[in-house]
Every structure is written in structure tokens, then in C-alpha cells.
Amino acid sequence: MALKVSPLAPDAFPTLSPVAGVRLAAYNCGIRYKGRDDLMVAELAPGTTVAGVLTRSLTASAPVHWCRKGLTGGSARALVVNSGNSNAFTGAAGESLVSETVATAAQLVGCKPEEVFVASTGVIGQPLPADMIAQHLGAAWAKLDAGNWDAAARAIMTTDTFPKGAVATCIIDGKTVTLNGFAKGSGMIAPDMATMLGFLFTDAAIAAPVLQKLLSRATDRSFNCVTVDGDTSTSDTVILVATGRAGNAPITDATDPRLRPFAKALDAVCLDLAQQIVRDGEGATKFVTLTVTGAASSQAAKRIALTVANSPLVKTAVAGEDANWGRIVAAVGRAGEKADRDKLVISIGGVQICANGMEVPGYDEAPVAAHMKGQEIDIQVDLGLGRGKATVWTCDLTHGYIDINGSYRS
């Protein structure tokens, strides 16, 4: 089924400059899609360090299990990512597919198998021949180029309607450091470490343990703060690699003040990609920013925010442009965190709707209704109990979501 580009999509894929020590390619293996690439490969310079966040799903895919082991080594030389088949719940066949893919890629690069990282996205439970990807890697490697960012981002798409990319630069030791990233995600999106596939590349020289701390923190502030449908994938993976080719003195201490500009850049790229995923939510027509303040703790604020953001009643009200604030009240009340009826304040589009345990006297719904007709929806919830706060991002729930998922395997 051909999908129309999301009305919330950015105008264009950003211009991503080459990252020293990174070459990419896209290729068609015929895994599921006809007439489009379904394989992304990246070759990384010797000495590249790596960090990653992976799904906590107990039915995680074979690639996730492989990456979890590989991350302990802290070194990466290649990425191999396919779309169309998640290689999840595929038993021994899935492990064989990973083994042959990794062995062939390692031979092409001249590295250890554990320096090859793999990821898959697509249909669950459909085994592929062990050499399905390996047999095409030689041809894919022949297409490697430092400028293939757009093609690589498109190759990992499934129900995505647009490729998602982001870029940032910063200065470390007087050297310009580049950070490029691209991601895929549209449905089966809910916070649980990574919530999709994402790949981040920098030429900074940063040790793997430091990279891991930075990525874990950035993930909690971005990918783990978005939700489309409340479903966590078996394949969620975010990988960050650092080639060390920018020329800065290597950073080996997570408290090094030289990290501050890079951490800021990483946060920005991750948040940009995470929000693009929400903007491409299956069937989405509205982008919702939901801010919770005054909670007993930041953890409580986030739990409340996600409960509201995942509420089908709230999401369908947004889709219908209905200022039904009672659904927000209900979601706050069932979040399992402290709430006081008489202290709760709810606003939409900056207009206060309820306070002191009831609707605000003289409340005029007209400006709120007008706000609900826009594409950018702002919902604010204040608990009035403490200093805890959190912001999450979600989208509306439309019939388009049913259309896409009801026909996904056909």
C-alpha cells in the first residue's frame, strides 16, 4: 500500500556532510520491497568506538541479542541494517542469518565479527534464508560512499513516509566535530530504551564508556519521551559510533568539561530524530507536546505524561479536534501517581480549563477549539504537588492507523 507523506513531515531531508571515517551504501536485496532499497551498510574506520541502547523486550530479535554482546567490546567497524523483516521470533534460522551476515561483513572489512553490528526491522516471525543478506554484501560494499546519507536513511524505512535525518556540529579542542544521525520509526513506537532504529555517527574521539553514558542520557531525554501507539518493538536499537578522525585529544572521562558541547549536540540530534518519528506516526495529523509540572517527582511527572499521551481516548479526541479535557483528567487519575483533584490544573493551547477541582468559571471553549484545529497541539498539566516535571511528545490516533496496520502483511 502506497502511503502519502505525513502532513507533519519536514520540508526536506537535511544536508548531512561527510563524517571522516564513515562510508555508507544502500542496496536492494529483495527481502520484502520491490523497486526500493532494503539494506543499509556502513563501513567505519579502524579505532571507531561504539555505544548503544537496545530494547528491553523479552522477545527481542536475533540482531538485538548480537548487538548486546558486541557492545561489551566497545569497538565497531561495520553496520548492516535491513528493512522488511525484523528477524525476530525466527529461532535458529534467525541466529544463522545473523551469523552469516556478520561473517561476510567482517571478511569484507577485515575485522573481528564482534565489530560488526546488525539491526533489522519489519515483519516478525518470518525466517529468511541464512545467506539472504550475505550474498548481496559484496555488491553493497562496492557502492560505499561518504555522501550516501539520504539513500541510507531511506533503505531502513518500513511504514515511514519520509526519511528522518538530523545534523549538528560543535567544537572540541578547537576542532570542528560533526554529528550526523538518521532513524526510522512510524508505528510500534513506545518508550523502552530506544523505541525504533537510529544510527548516529561522529568523528569525535571519545572512549566507548563515555559514549555510552552520553547516549543513555540523551535517549532518556528524547527517544524515551515519545510515543505513537504504546507498542514497543522487538527490534529497538540505537547505535552511536565515534571514528576519532576529527583531531581532538581523546576524551576518556565522562566528567571532562570538553564534553559539554558534544553532549548538547547529541541531545539536539536525538530529540530532532525522536520528534520526527512522532511526526511520522502512522496516520498522524497532529503533533502533540504534553508537559506535566508540579508532580511529586520527575519520574512521577513522566509516568503521568506518558499515561495521558498513550490514552486512546485523549488521542482520538485530538484527532477529532474535540477539546474533551475530561479524558485528560481521567488519564491523570489512573496513572498510579499522586494527584489531588483540587490542585490539578489543565490547560490546552495556553488556556486554563480546570482548577480548584472543577471547570474554571466562565471558561470559553472557543479559543481551545480553535487551537485543536491546528497541527501543533500543546497540553499542559500541573499537579500542584511538587517540583517534578516532564515533557513527552505524541500524535493523534486516526483511522489511518487502522488502515496501515490492518494491511501490513498483505
C-alpha positions, 0 to 999 in steps of 0.5 A: 500500500502506497502511503502519502507523506505525513502532513507533519513531515519536514520540508526536506531531508537535511544536508548531512556532510561527510563524517571522516571515517564513515562510508555508507551504501544502500542496496536492494536485496529483495527481502520484502520491497520491490523497486526500493532499497532494503539494506543499509551498510556502513563501513567505519574506520579502524579505532571507531568506538561504539555505544548503544541502547537496545530494547528491553523486550523479552522477545527481542530479535536475533540482531538485538541479542548480537548487538548486546554482546558486541557492545561489551567490546566497545569497538565497531567497524561495520553496520548492516541494517535491513528493512522488511523483516525484523528477524525476530521470533525466527529461532535458529534460522534467525541466529544463522542469518545473523551469523552469516551476515556478520561473517561476510561483513567482517571478511569484507572489512577485515575485522573481528565479527564482534565489530560488526553490528546488525539491526533489522526491522519489519515483519516478525516471525518470518525466517529468511534464508541464512545467506539472504543478506550475505550474498548481496554484501559484496555488491553493497560494499562496492557502492560505499560512499561518504555522501550516501546519507539520504539513500541510507536513511531511506533503505531502513524505512518500513511504514515511514513516509519520509526519511528522518535525518538530523545534523549538528556540529560543535567544537572540541579542542578547537576542532570542528566535530560533526554529528550526523544521525538518521532513524526510522520509526512510524508505528510500534513506537513506545518508550523502552530504551530506544523505541525504533532504529537510529544510527548516529555517527561522529568523528569525535574521539571519545572512549566507548564508556563515555559514549555510552553514558552520553547516549543513555542520557540523551535517549532518556531525554528524547527517544524515551519521551515519545510515543505513537501507539504504546507498542514497543518493538522487538527490534529497538536499537540505537547505535552511536559510533565515534571514528576519532578522525576529527583531531581532538585529544581523546576524551576518556572521562565522562566528567571532562568539561570538553564534553559539554558541547558534544553532549548538547549536540547529541541531545539536539540530534536525538530529540530532532530524530525522536520528534520526527518519528512522532511526526511520522506516526502512522496516520498522524495529523497532529503533533502533540507536546504534553508537559506535566509540572508540579508532580511529586517527582520527575519520574512521577511527572513522566509516568503521568505524561506518558499515561495521558499521551498513550490514552486512546481516548485523549488521542482520538479526541485530538484527532477529532479536534474535540477539546474533551479535557475530561479524558485528560483528567481521567488519564491523570487519575489512573496513572498510579501517581499522586494527584489531588483533584483540587490542585490539578490544573489543565490547560490546552493551547495556553488556556486554563480549563480546570482548577480548584477541582472543577471547570474554571468559571466562565471558561470559553471553549472557543479559543481551545477549539480553535487551537485543536484545529491546528497541527501543533497541539500543546497540553499542559498539566500541573499537579500542584504537588511538587517540583517534578516535571516532564515533557513527552511528545505524541500524535493523534490516533486516526483511522489511518492507523487502522488502515496501515496496520490492518494491511501490513502483511498483505 
